[in-house]
């Protein structure tokens, strides 16, 4: 299997030989452009948040290096970090892209398809030290941008600016860049989640007949909330009435409570998606303040939610 990508390239060459299409923007020409003939393919983003209350909190991603020599061209990978300031209330900090560390090719090991694979990490403490910033420059809700630069033995270096649509797409998944949400240890107490559905049949999230709820990942446990769906086509899904735990409702709205215990170090909120574009919700802190509004029905994308209420 380790030569699967070579076979794809060979098929592309055959296609090129019988085609008169020489459009340089054509995807096949992009893949065959050997000046960009290497990639760091994302295998898994293990953790995409950094806790500003914990210097050892770690962003981690597993990547696989691919080049024309099955990894033989890789020399090293540089890890850079920059701050994207999304909290102007405490002033605006300019991005300061800084080198955190360099990972030698020897620190990669052979993966299941014969290509070099490694888990790359950056701690919150390492990122702050590299950028030379203090706690007055950032706050929970900001984003640390993690850039990877692949250095090759022939002198080339490839990074986010080298990524085309082909490399960042579903097959290669090689963006060379990741966002790490800055969080903090959460304020303990009861959070109120007000949930709405415009069609009036409960929530259908990552499944057309129900699906998963909003998950809140705490230190060693996961909570889940969502409007029960009247349908039963998603066996075992949280939003099925028969499963239990979801919020009973009149089809259009419901309220759930999320209790975060005292001493919790991290709380990561995730939204599974909106199958039909009918969902919206609001999250209120223990003191009653609105801390997150998903916007109009259907506007909330799946993924990590920037919900941060720091412990006092």
N, C-alpha and C positions, 0 to 999 in steps of 0.2 A: 504493500500500500504506500510505502514511502515515495514511490515514483509516480504517484497518481497525478501530481501537478505537471510532471514531465510529459505524461501522456496527454494532458489537456493542451500543453503547448504544442505537441506534435500535431494534434487534431487541428489546432489553430493554424499551423503552418500549411496543412493540407488545404484548409478552407481558403487561406490567403492565395495559394497557388491557383485555385480555380475561380477566384473572384476578381473582378475588375474594380472593386470598391477600394479606393486608396484614401478614404477620408481619415485624416489623422485623429479625429475625435471618436472614431469607431472604437468600441470597447475592446475588440480583439487586438487592435494596434496598441492600445494602452497596456494590455497585459504583456505583449511581446516586446515592449520597449525595454531593452536590457539596461538602459541608463537608470531605470527604476525597477530593476529586476530582483528585488528582495522585499520582504515584508516581515512584520512582527504581528502574527495573527493572534487575536484575542481568543483564548480558550475559556477563561472564566474571570469575571470581575468578582473577587472574593469579598472585598469590602470597599464601598464607595463613599465612606464618610470618615471624618476625622473629628474626634472629640477634643475641643479646645481646653477642656478641664483635665486632660490626661496626655502628657507629653509622649507616652508610649503608644497611644492610639494609632492604628496603622492602616493606611490604604494599601491594598494588595490586589494584584492582577497576575494571572498566569498567562504567559504568551508563548508562542511557538515561532521560531525563526525559520524562514523559508527563502532559499536562494537557488541559483542555478547549479550549485554544488552540494545540495542537501545539507546546508549549514556550513560548508567548508569556507565560505567567504566571510563569515561573521568574525569580527575582531572583538567588539565590545558593544555595550548598550549604555548610553548616558541617560540618566533620569534627571529631568529638570522640573521645577515647580514655579508657578506664578500665582499671584492673588488676583481674583476677580472680585472687586469690591461691590457688593450688592446692598450695602447698608450706608447710604450717604448721611444718615442722621448723626453718625460719629465722625464725619469727614470722609473724604475720598482718598484712598491710597492708590497710587499709580502701580500698575503691574511691574514686577521686578523679576523677570525670568532668570532663575538662578540654578546652577548645577548643584544637585544634591549628592550624587554618587555615580560612579561608573562600575558597571558589572562586566567582568571579563567573560569571553566566550567559554572559558574553562569552567565557569560556574553554572553553565547550562548542562543538562543531562539529556540523554536520548529519550524521546517520547515514544508513544505507542506506534506512531507511523514512521519512526526512524529519524525524525527531525529534532533539532535541539529545543528543549523546553525548560522554562524556569518560572518561578513565582517571584515577581519583582515587588518590592515593598518600599514605602516611605512613611516614616512616623511623623506625627504632628511636630514633635520636637525637632526632628531633622529638617523639616520644611521651614519652620520659623527661623532656625539658625542659619540656613542657607540664604534666605531672603533678607536676613538682618532686620526683621520687623519685631515690634513689641505688641502687647495686648491692646494698646490704644489704636493700632492700625487695622484690626480685624474684629469681627464679632460673629456670633452664630448666625447662620444664614448666608454668609459669604461663601465663595467657592475657591478652592485651591485647584488650579489647572495643572495636571501632571502630564508632561510631554516626554515621550521616549524618542531617542535618536539612535538609530542603528548605524554603527560604524563598520565598514567593510575593509577587508585586507587590501583592496585595490585603491584605497584612498577616498572612496565615496562615503558620504554620510546622508542617511535618509531619515526624515522626520515628518511631522504633521504637514508641512508644506509640500511634501512629496506625494501625499496620498491623493489618489484620484477616486472617482466614484466607484471604480471597479474594486479598488483595495478596501474601501470602507464599507462595501456592500455585504450582503448576507454570506457570500461564500468565503471571501478572504477575511473579513472583519478585522482590518488592520488600520485603524484610525491614527495610531501613534499618539493619541491624546485622550485623556480621561478627565472627568470632573469629579472632585471629591468635595462633598458638601461639608461645611464646617458646622459642627454641632457642639453641644455642651451637655453636662449632666443635667437631666431635666428636673424641673420643679415637681416635687411629688404632689399627689392629690388626684382629684376627680376631674377629668377632662370630659366635656360634653360634645358629642358629635351629632349634629342635626343633619339628617339625610333626606333628600328629595328625589322624586322620579316624575318626569313630565308626562309620561304615558299612563301612569297609574297602575303599573303591574309589578311593583317592587324593582329590585336591581337585577340586571343581567350584565355581568362584568366581563370576565374572560371566558364566558360560555354563554351561548345564546339563550339558555333556559335557566340561568342562575350564575353559578361560578363562585369565585373567591370573594371575600370581603376585604376591606381595608385592613392591612396587618400592621401591628405595632410591635416591633421586635425589641424587647428589653434585654437585659444582660444575659439571662439564661432561660427566657421564656418568650412566647409569642402570643399576643392578644389579637382578636379579630372582630370587626364590627361590619354590619351591612344590613340593608333592608331585605327581609326574606322574600324570595321569589315564589309565586304560586305554582311554578312549573317544576317538574321533577326529572328533566332530561339530562341532568348533570349529576350522575350518581356520586354520592359521598361529598358533594360540594357544600361549603359552609352555608351558602345562601338558600339551600333547599330546606323547606319547612321541616322535613322529616329528620334532618341531621341535628337540628337543635343548636341554639347559640345565637342565631341571627335575630334581628329585631322584628317582631311582629308589627304590622302596619296596615294602613287602609289602602295601600298600593301607591300612595303619593308621597307620604312623609313618615318619618319616625325618628326617635331620639335614642342614642346609646350613650353609655358612660364607660370611659376608659380610666381605670385606676392605676396610677403609677406609684409604686411603693417608695417609701422613704429609703434613701441610700442607693437608688438606681443610678448606675453610671451612664447609661446611654439608652435612648429611645429613638428608633428609626421607623418612621411612618411610610408605608408604601401603598400605592393605589394600583389595583390589578388591571384596570382598563374599563372602557365603557362600550359594550358591544353595539348598542343602538344609538348612542349619543343622547341619552335621556337623563343622565345623572348629574347632580350637583350636591355639594355638602359644605358644611361649615364646622370649624373646630374652635371650641372655647376653652381657655385656660381655667385652672381651678379658681382664679379670682373673678371669672366671668368675662374677661377680655376676649374679643374675637382675635384669634391668632392665625387663622387660615380660612380663606374663602376660595373655593374652587372655580368661581366665576359662573358664567351662564351654563345652562344645561348643555352637556356634550363638550365643554371646553377643556376639561381636565384630561391630560394625557396620562398614560400608565407610567409608573416608575416612582422614584423616591420623592416624597413630599417635603418641602422646606419648612417643616414645623419645628420651631425651636423656642422653648421657654426655659431659660437657664435657672437652675436652683440658686436661691439667694443665700 
